Amino acid sequence: MKYILFIILFLIKPILAQEVSYLARSPRALLMGDAFTAIADDEYTLFYNPAALGRNKGVSLTVLDPSFGLTDALSELDRFNNLPSTAPGIANRLMDFPIHTQVGVFPTMKMGPIGFTLFANNSTNFLLRNATNPMLDINYRYDRGFVVGYGYNIIGNGAFTTKASRKGSKSEVSAGRRLSLGASIKHMNRQGINNKFDLFGTTILSSINSGAGNISSIKDSLGYSAGSAWGYDLGAEYSQSSGHSTFTAGLAILDLASTRFTKTSGTAEVPKQDMIINSGMAFKQDFGLLDYTLSADLSPLNGMVGWERKFHIGAELSLPLITLNAGLSEGYVSYGGSIKLWPFKLTAGFYGKEVGSTYREQEAKRIILYLSLFDFSIDL
């Protein structure tokens, strides 16, 4: 009994974070409130639940898929009108305004229960807090590497629905249930800065002066570091279908025991990738030309954040060529959609993230744009 208790305590060890930081997020999932653990059927499967590979019965390839994220400043354009010319004046305008940029590519190949993804992702967040004594939070990460995973079906044999044949016959729909377990392994290199600075203190000014134009020296003095690491993920998924309707439940442990990096350069420790435990469920009905999905996640289960921040719900409506998405994450609304007309698929929308410590304390409003070119899939 004591060993079981030890394992439970180990798994629910809390992570300390204001914004929950993942290695990568699916643009489609972000528009569904990030309630994606029990869906995980796009190019980002291995960043959500490797057990979802157990339902894959064909071959798919995503070759070129850049994603871009940035702060949604459209609703606060007044901040940037007639900007002051002094540093304190500019700081006052930008106070409590989260600045976010992200760019990444995630080419992916799936062959039955095996998945492989290469990734390169650059994410930067700036936030100026405390008007009395302005403090600048900097969180910068540049990750490059690969992840490979496998999903094994203990019960059942993959997907329940077979799509229509090329001759135009109706889809074959069968009832059944499936239980899958999955695991993945990844290797990555990370460059990062995760630090706080007094905006008008000596650290930033000294860093610039001591750097004397040398960017590497400036980065080192700000706490820049780089390193490499191996990481591991585990997942489980249960599905039950009764024809056109499918219910799915999933559980995933991402970065088991936390992914810690061996430092190769820099002065500070490389920011680790915390272990995150996610759970979710989804209900889908497919009527051929139209299908819809409802999903809900409780995540992160081990996060030291309020329970209200752990709830994520999402919805998706798929029509020929067009998909519409909406969701609620940490109390903030997300919405957007996709247009798919081969050889491209375009996804765009708006979502919010909590960057404070409590529920609905401070929203970071963001825009996501994703373009996939020349992707294809073959059902076997």
C-alpha positions in Angstrom: 0.0 0.0 0.0 2.8 2.4 0.8 4.3 1.9 -2.6 1.0 2.8 -4.3 0.8 5.9 -2.1 4.3 6.9 -3.1 3.5 6.6 -6.8 0.4 8.7 -6.4 2.3 11.4 -4.5 5.0 11.3 -7.2 2.6 11.7 -10.0 0.7 14.6 -8.5 3.8 16.5 -7.5 2.7 20.1 -8.2 4.2 22.3 -10.9 4.6 26.0 -10.1 3.6 28.2 -12.9 1.6 31.3 -13.7 1.1 30.4 -17.4 1.2 26.6 -17.8 4.0 26.0 -20.2 3.8 23.1 -22.7 6.4 22.0 -25.2 3.9 22.6 -28.1 0.2 23.2 -28.6 -2.0 22.4 -31.6 -3.5 25.6 -33.2 -6.8 23.8 -33.7 -6.8 22.7 -30.0 -6.1 26.3 -28.8 -9.3 27.4 -30.6 -11.2 24.6 -28.8 -10.1 25.8 -25.3 -7.2 23.3 -25.5 -9.6 20.5 -24.6 -7.8 18.1 -26.8 -6.5 15.1 -24.7 -9.2 12.8 -25.9 -9.1 14.1 -29.5 -5.4 14.4 -30.4 -5.9 13.4 -34.1 -3.9 16.0 -35.9 -0.2 16.7 -36.5 0.3 17.4 -32.8 -0.8 14.0 -31.5 2.5 13.3 -29.8 2.3 16.5 -27.8 -1.1 15.5 -26.3 -1.5 11.7 -26.0 0.6 9.0 -27.7 -2.1 6.5 -27.0 -4.2 8.2 -29.7 -2.0 6.5 -32.2 -3.8 3.3 -31.4 -6.8 4.5 -33.5 -4.7 5.3 -36.6 -5.2 2.9 -39.4 -3.5 4.6 -42.3 -0.6 6.7 -43.5 -0.4 10.5 -43.2 2.3 13.0 -43.8 2.5 16.7 -43.0 5.5 18.2 -44.8 5.4 22.0 -44.2 3.3 23.5 -41.4 4.5 26.8 -40.0 2.5 28.3 -37.1 2.6 31.9 -35.9 1.4 33.3 -32.6 1.3 36.9 -31.4 -0.3 39.2 -29.0 -3.8 40.4 -29.9 -3.3 44.1 -29.7 -6.4 45.0 -31.7 -8.6 45.4 -28.6 -6.0 47.8 -26.9 -4.9 50.0 -29.8 -5.2 53.1 -27.5 -2.0 51.9 -25.7 0.0 52.6 -28.8 -1.5 56.0 -29.8 0.9 59.0 -29.1 3.5 56.9 -27.3 5.5 58.9 -24.8 9.2 59.5 -25.7 10.6 58.7 -22.2 11.3 55.2 -20.9 9.1 55.7 -17.8 6.2 56.9 -20.0 6.6 53.9 -22.4 6.8 51.5 -19.4 3.6 53.0 -18.0 1.8 52.3 -21.3 3.0 48.7 -21.5 2.3 48.0 -17.8 0.4 44.6 -17.4 0.3 44.2 -21.1 1.5 40.6 -22.0 3.6 40.5 -25.1 3.8 37.1 -26.9 5.4 35.9 -30.1 5.7 32.3 -31.4 6.9 30.7 -34.6 7.4 27.0 -35.2 7.2 24.0 -37.6 6.1 20.5 -36.8 6.5 18.1 -39.8 4.8 14.8 -38.9 4.5 11.3 -40.3 2.1 8.6 -39.0 2.2 5.0 -40.1 -0.5 3.0 -38.4 0.3 3.0 -34.6 3.7 4.7 -35.1 4.1 8.5 -35.2 7.2 10.7 -35.7 7.5 14.5 -35.5 10.4 16.8 -36.0 10.0 20.2 -34.4 11.5 23.6 -34.1 9.6 26.2 -32.0 10.5 29.6 -30.8 8.4 31.2 -28.1 8.9 34.5 -26.3 6.9 36.2 -23.5 7.4 39.6 -21.9 5.3 41.0 -19.1 5.9 44.2 -17.2 4.4 44.2 -13.7 4.1 46.4 -10.6 3.7 50.1 -11.4 5.5 51.1 -8.2 8.6 49.2 -8.9 8.4 47.9 -12.5 9.6 44.3 -12.9 10.1 42.7 -16.3 9.4 39.0 -16.7 11.2 37.3 -19.6 10.4 33.8 -20.7 12.2 32.8 -23.9 12.5 29.3 -25.3 13.8 27.9 -28.5 13.4 24.1 -28.8 14.5 21.8 -31.6 14.3 18.0 -31.7 12.2 15.0 -32.5 9.6 12.8 -30.8 8.6 9.3 -31.8 5.7 7.3 -30.3 3.7 4.1 -30.5 0.1 3.2 -29.6 -0.8 -0.3 -28.7 -4.4 -1.6 -28.6 -5.1 -3.9 -25.7 -8.8 -4.1 -26.6 -10.2 -3.5 -30.1 -8.3 -2.8 -33.3 -8.1 0.9 -34.2 -10.8 3.1 -35.6 -14.4 2.0 -35.8 -15.4 3.9 -38.9 -14.1 3.2 -42.4 -14.5 6.0 -44.8 -16.4 5.7 -48.1 -14.6 4.0 -51.0 -13.4 5.7 -54.1 -16.5 4.5 -55.9 -18.7 6.6 -53.7 -20.3 3.9 -51.6 -21.6 4.8 -48.1 -19.3 4.7 -45.1 -19.0 1.5 -43.2 -19.9 2.2 -39.6 -19.4 -0.4 -36.9 -19.8 -0.4 -33.1 -17.1 -1.5 -30.7 -14.7 -0.5 -28.0 -11.0 0.1 -27.8 -8.5 0.5 -25.1 -5.0 1.8 -26.1 -1.8 2.5 -24.3 0.9 4.7 -25.7 4.4 5.9 -25.1 6.8 8.3 -26.7 10.4 9.3 -26.4 11.9 12.6 -27.5 15.2 14.3 -27.7 15.6 18.1 -27.9 17.9 21.0 -27.6 16.7 24.0 -25.7 17.9 27.6 -25.5 16.2 29.7 -22.9 15.9 32.6 -20.5 13.5 32.6 -17.6 14.1 35.5 -15.3 12.8 38.7 -13.7 14.5 42.1 -13.7 14.0 45.5 -12.1 13.3 47.5 -15.2 15.1 50.6 -13.9 17.7 48.6 -11.9 21.3 48.0 -12.8 21.1 44.4 -14.2 19.7 45.3 -17.6 21.7 48.4 -18.0 24.9 46.7 -16.9 24.2 43.8 -19.3 24.0 46.2 -22.2 27.0 48.2 -21.2 29.2 45.1 -20.4 28.1 43.5 -23.6 29.6 46.3 -25.7 27.7 45.2 -28.7 28.3 41.5 -28.1 24.8 39.8 -28.1 26.2 36.6 -26.6 27.5 38.5 -23.6 24.2 40.3 -23.1 22.2 37.1 -23.3 24.6 35.3 -20.7 24.2 38.2 -18.3 20.4 38.0 -18.6 20.5 34.3 -17.6 20.7 32.7 -21.1 21.5 29.0 -21.1 21.4 26.0 -23.6 21.3 22.3 -23.2 19.9 19.0 -24.4 17.7 16.3 -22.9 15.7 13.1 -23.4 12.1 13.1 -22.4 9.3 10.5 -22.1 5.5 10.6 -22.3 2.8 8.0 -21.4 -0.8 7.8 -22.3 -4.0 5.8 -22.2 -7.2 6.1 -24.2 -10.6 4.3 -24.1 -13.2 4.6 -26.9 -16.6 3.2 -27.4 -18.7 3.6 -30.5 -22.3 2.8 -31.2 -22.3 3.5 -34.9 -22.2 7.2 -35.9 -21.4 8.2 -32.3 -18.1 7.8 -30.4 -17.2 8.5 -26.8 -13.5 8.8 -26.0 -11.7 9.3 -22.7 -7.9 9.9 -22.4 -5.2 10.4 -19.8 -1.7 11.5 -20.6 1.5 12.1 -18.5 3.7 14.4 -20.5 7.4 14.7 -19.6 7.5 11.9 -17.1 9.4 13.0 -13.9 10.1 16.3 -15.7 12.5 16.7 -18.6 15.8 18.2 -17.2 18.5 19.5 -19.5 22.3 18.9 -19.5 23.7 22.4 -19.9 26.1 23.0 -22.8 26.4 26.8 -22.5 25.3 29.8 -20.6 25.5 30.8 -16.9 22.0 29.8 -15.5 20.2 26.5 -15.4 18.3 25.5 -18.5 14.6 25.9 -17.9 13.2 22.4 -17.4 10.0 21.0 -19.0 7.8 20.2 -16.1 5.8 17.0 -15.9 2.1 17.7 -16.7 -0.8 15.2 -16.2 -3.8 15.8 -18.4 -7.2 14.1 -18.6 -10.1 14.5 -21.0 -13.1 13.2 -22.7 -14.8 13.8 -26.1 -18.1 12.9 -27.8 -18.3 12.9 -31.6 -21.1 12.3 -34.1 -20.3 11.8 -37.7 -23.1 12.1 -40.3 -20.9 12.0 -43.5 -21.1 15.6 -44.8 -21.3 17.0 -41.3 -19.8 16.0 -38.0 -19.4 17.7 -34.6 -17.3 17.1 -31.6 -17.7 18.2 -27.9 -14.7 17.9 -25.6 -13.7 18.6 -22.0 -10.3 18.5 -20.3 -9.3 18.6 -16.7 -5.7 19.7 -16.8 -3.1 20.0 -15.5 -4.1 17.6 -12.7 -0.8 18.2 -11.0 -0.7 22.0 -11.5 -0.5 24.3 -8.5 -3.3 26.5 -9.9 -6.8 26.9 -8.9 -9.3 24.3 -9.9 -11.2 26.8 -12.0 -8.1 27.1 -14.2 -8.0 23.4 -14.8 -11.3 23.3 -16.7 -11.2 23.4 -20.5 -14.2 22.8 -22.9 -14.3 22.9 -26.7 -16.6 22.3 -29.7 -15.9 21.7 -33.3 -18.3 21.7 -36.3 -16.9 20.2 -39.6 -18.5 20.9 -43.0 -17.0 20.3 -46.4 -13.9 22.4 -46.7 -14.6 24.4 -43.5 -14.2 23.7 -39.8 -15.5 26.0 -37.0 -14.0 25.9 -33.5 -14.9 27.5 -30.2 -13.9 26.9 -26.6 -13.4 28.1 -23.0 -10.0 27.8 -21.3 -9.3 29.0 -17.8 -12.3 31.2 -18.1 -11.4 32.8 -21.4 -13.1 32.4 -24.7 -11.5 31.0 -27.9 -12.8 30.9 -31.4 -11.7 30.5 -35.0 -11.7 28.0 -37.8 -10.0 26.3 -40.7 -10.3 26.2 -44.5 -9.0 23.1 -46.2 -8.6 23.2 -50.0 -5.7 21.1 -51.1 -2.7 21.7 -51.3 -3.2 24.0 -48.3 -5.0 24.2 -45.0 -5.3 27.5 -43.2 -6.3 27.8 -39.5 -6.7 31.1 -37.7 -8.4 32.5 -34.6 -8.2 34.1 -31.2 -7.7 32.6 -27.7 -6.8 33.7 -24.2 -4.3 32.5 -21.6 -4.1 33.1 -17.9 -0.7 34.8 -17.0 -1.7 35.7 -13.4 -1.8 33.5 -10.4 -5.5 33.1 -9.8 -8.6 32.5 -12.0 -9.3 35.3 -14.5 -6.7 37.5 -12.9 -4.9 38.6 -16.0 -5.7 37.5 -19.6 -3.1 37.4 -22.3 -5.1 37.8 -25.6 -3.5 36.0 -28.5 -3.8 35.3 -32.2 -2.8 32.0 -33.8 -2.2 31.5 -37.5 -1.3 28.1 -39.0 -0.7 27.0 -42.6 -0.2 23.4 -43.7 1.0 22.7 -47.3 0.9 19.5 -49.2 -0.3 17.2 -46.4 -2.0 14.0 -47.3 -3.5 10.9 -45.7 -4.4 7.4 -46.9 -6.8 5.1 -45.0 -5.9 1.5 -45.1 
